[in-house]
Amino acid sequence: MANIKHRMQSTLHGLYQKGRGMKKKSDPTHQYIHSKITLQTYLAEVERYAKWLKDQGIKMRCSEQEAAEQVPRYLRDLAQAGRSPSTIHTAAAALCKALPGTGLAMADLPHPRRTHAPRKGRAAAPSLRRRSDADELNPKYRRLVDFARVVGLRRDEYHNLRGRDLTHIDGHSYVIVERGKGGKMQYQRIDDVDAPLVESYFVGLEPDDPVFLPDEMKNKINLHRLRREHAQEMYRRYLSRLKADPAYQGQLLREIKEAFRRGGQDWRRNPDMRRLTTPYVCRGHVRESLDKAGRAVAYDRLALMAVSVFHLAHWRADVTVKNYMQ
């Protein structure tokens, strides 16, 4: 019998093989894994848990049930070690997936409620310690930086971008992300002002040609910061257009509804779409963080949803504000 780590990892691979390419709405009970990134995250969590089991004197040939019984103690140890609620939540989710049939359930596990933490300074944020924004000034990465400022993708999405991934819908240019977050295809709208620049990157490419060469992607540029800045710029543009032209509100609303239909979603079920006439007002930790930074705490919900739907593929106002408007 294989050791418990390999058995758990094999289970995760099996869930990914079944969920790969499947739309999340086809998996309402969240039984499978749909994203390679999620798979890799869960595999790493299993690796850490297996090491913890070994350190506790638990035999690696133990049964899944025996491994599951130790999970609550492991999560409490993470909390005592000062791990964030988000980290503990991810560990719990990974182990529930890796140990099916053992009765392990998120609702029964001791994991703290996740809340949005105030943004850290650059010196304090571990994820940024190895980043070097000086790379932005290197001519080697000029193409990538110029593109990122007006498109706002994630790093892996730039890496996977191909010559076929440009299209036009209702007079607007879109970059196609074939496998975005969650394994879903997404259409990243390009503002008409920026369309000529973006389209120039695809001129002369064969369908399978990469838009960016591997050497261009080997950098320490904080691409998520450029994504955030792009989202903020697009919010300003939408808000300005809504104020300048009352008729634009109806046009933008129709385009957002069409994007929902194109994505196989019902806009009527979206809480933000039902409250478009009500501003999005921040509360709690997010409001405190924005107040300290001198940023707005109330947002036009229609402009916010345009950013979320067309440029971030999150489809939610709260995620957009928490992660991109600060």
N, C-alpha and C positions, 0 to 999 in steps of 0.2 A: 504494500500500500504506500502511495506517495505521501510525502510529509504534508502537513496541514497548509503550509504556505503555497505549495504547488497546486494543491486541490482547490484552494480558494481562488488563486489566480486563473486556474483552468475554468472555473465557474464563471468568472468575470469575462473571460474571452468568449465563452459560449453565449453569454447574454449579449455581448457586442455583436457577435455574428448574426444573432437573430434580430437585433434591433437596428443594425446598420442599414441606412437608407429608408427606414420606416419613419413616417411622420408621427410626431409625438401624440397627435390627436387619435391615432390608431392604437395607442398604448395608454389608455386612460388611467390604468392602475400603476403606471411607471414600473412595469415588470422588467423591461430590458434597458440596455445601455445604447444610446443612439450616436454618441460622439466619441471619436478617437481620443480627444483630449480628456474627456471624462473617464474613459477606460484607463488611460495612463495615470490619471490622478488616483483612481481607485486602486490600481496595481501598486502604486507607491505606498498607499495607506496600508494595504495588506502586508507589504514588506515590513513596514514599521511595526505593525501589530504582531507579526510572526516573531520579530526580534524581541519584542516585549514579552511574549509568551515564553520564549527560550530563557530570557533573563529571570523569569518567575519560576523557572524549574519545570515548566509544562513540557511534556514530551512532544516532539514534532510529529509523532505518529498518533497523536490524540485524535479523537473523533470530532466531527463538525459540532456536535452537541456540546462536547466538553469545551471547545474553543468559544462557542457562543456564550456559555455560562460565564466566561471571564470578561466579556465585553464591557459590562457596566463598571467593573473595577478599573479597566483600562481607561475608560472615558473619565472617570473620577481622577485618575492619576494625571491625565492631560490637563484637567482643570486646575489641579493643585500645582502643576508645573507652570501655570500662567498662560497656557495656550488660549488663543482667542475663541470666542463662541463659534465663529465661522469655521475655524480649523477643527474644532471638536465635532461640529455638525457634519463636516465632510467625512471625518473618520467614521462616524456612526452610520452615515449613508452607505459608505463603501462596504462596511462589514455586514450590514443588513443585506446588501446585494450578494456578497461573497458567501454568505452562510444561509441560503434559503432552506426552508423546511425545518428550521430549528426553533421557530417561534419568535425569532428576533424581530422586533418592530421598533421603528423610530419613536413612536408615541410612548413606548415603555422604557426608553433608555434615558439615563440622566445626562442630558446635554442642555446647556444654557440657551436661552432665547437669543437669536442673532439680532444685533442692532447695528445701525450705521455708526461707525466711529469717526470722529473728526479727522480730517486729513492730517497726515504727518508732514513735517518738514523734510526736505530732501535728505538732510544728514541723518534723520531718524528712520527713514523708510528702508527696510532691508532690501526690498525689491529694486531699489534704485541705486544701491551702493556700487554696483558694477556697471551702471549706465554711464555713458559719456556723451552729453549733448554736443561736445566739441566735434563729434563725427558729423553733425549737421553741416558744418562748415567745410568739410572735406569734399572736394569736387567729385570724388569717386562716388559719393552718395547723393549728389545733387538731384539726379533724376528721381530717385526714390523719395526724397524729402519734398520736392515740388509736387509730386503726385499725391503723397500722403496728406499734404496740407489741404487738398481740395477733394479728396475721396474719403479718407477716414476709415480705412480697413484695419483689421488686426494683422499682426505680423505673419502668421501662417497663411492668411488670405492673400497677402502680397506674394508670398513664396509660390502659391499654387495658381496664380493668375496666368491665363493663357490667351493667345491671340484671338480665340473664339469668344472670349468673355466680355464682349461689348455689344450692346443692342440698343434699339430705340423703341420706345413705347409712347404713343400719343404725343409725339414731338419732343420728347425728352430723352436724353442719353442716360443709359444705365450700365454700370459694371456688374456683371453676373458673378456672384460668389457661389460656386457649385456646391461646396460643402462648408457652410458657415457654422456658427456655434450651434451645437445640438445636432449637427449633421444635416441641417436644412439648407436648401437653396435659397438665396436671398438676392434681391435686386437693389443695388446701391445706386440711388439716383444721384446724378451729377447736375449741379446747378447750371443753368443755361450760360451763365457768365464764364464758368470754368470748362464747359464742354469742349471747346477747341483744343485746349491744352491736353485734356485727358485723351481725346480721340487721336491726337498725334502720336501717342505711345503705341497705338495698335496698327499704325500704318506700316504696311509691308510685312506683317507677321503672318505666318501660317497658323492654322487653327491650333496646333499643338505647341507652338513656340512659346516659351516663357516670356512674360513681359519684363521680368527682372531676372538677371543672371544670378547664379549662386553667390558670386563674389560681392554683388551689390547688397545681398541680404545678410552678409557676415559683418554685422556692426553692432554697436551698443546704443543705438539711438532709441530714445524713449518714444516709440511709435504710438503708444497709448496716449501720451500727452498730446501728440498731433491730432489723434482721433478726437480727443476731448475738445481741443481748441477748434477743430472743424465743426463739431456739434454746436458749440457756442456761437460761432460765426453764422451758421445756418439759422439758428434761432433768431439772431438779430436781423437777418435778411427777411425771414418770413414775417417777423413782427413789423418790420418797416413797411413791407408790401401790404400787409393787412391794414395798417393805419393809413397808407397813401391811397388805397383803392378799395372802397367798400364792396365792390363786386368780386374782388379776389377771394373773399371769404367763401362764397359759394363754390367757386372753381376749385379751391384747395380742398374743401370738404369732399367734393365729388372725387377728386383724385385719390384722397386717402381711402375712401370707401372702396374704390376700384382696386387699390393695393391690397386691402383686406380680402377682397374676392379672389384676386390673383394668387394670394398666399393660402387660399383654402380656409380662410377664417371668416366668421360672422361678426361684422363690426357691431351689430346690435348687442352682442354679449360682452363687449368690452366696456368696463366701468367708465373709463375716461371718455369714450365716444358718446356715452349717454349723458355726460356732464360738460360738454364742450363750451357751454355758455358760462360755466363757473370757473373762475381762475384756480389754478393749482397753487395752494398755499402750503408752504413747508411747516413742519412741526418737529418737536423733539430735538434730537441730536443734530439733525440736518439743519434745522433753523438756527441753532446755536452756532454751528460751524459756518454757515453763510453769513450770519450777523457779524461774527468775529472777522470774517474776511471782507466785510463791507459789500457783500453781494446781495442781489435781490432775493426776497423770500417768497414772492408771488409771481406766477408766470401765466401767460396766456396759454390756455390748455390746447387750443387748436394749433398754434405755432409749435408748441412742445410736442404734440403728437405727430406733426409733420416731420420733425427732426427724428423722433423715435422710430417712425415707420419707414421713412425713406432713407435715412442716413445711418441708423444704428441697428435696425431690425430687432428692436426690443419690444415694440408695440405697447409700451407702458410709460406713463408720465413719471411715476415715482422712481423707477430705475434710471430714467434719463436725468432727472434732477440730482439724485444722490450721487451718481457716478460721473456725470459729464458737465453739470452746470457750475461746479465748484472750482 
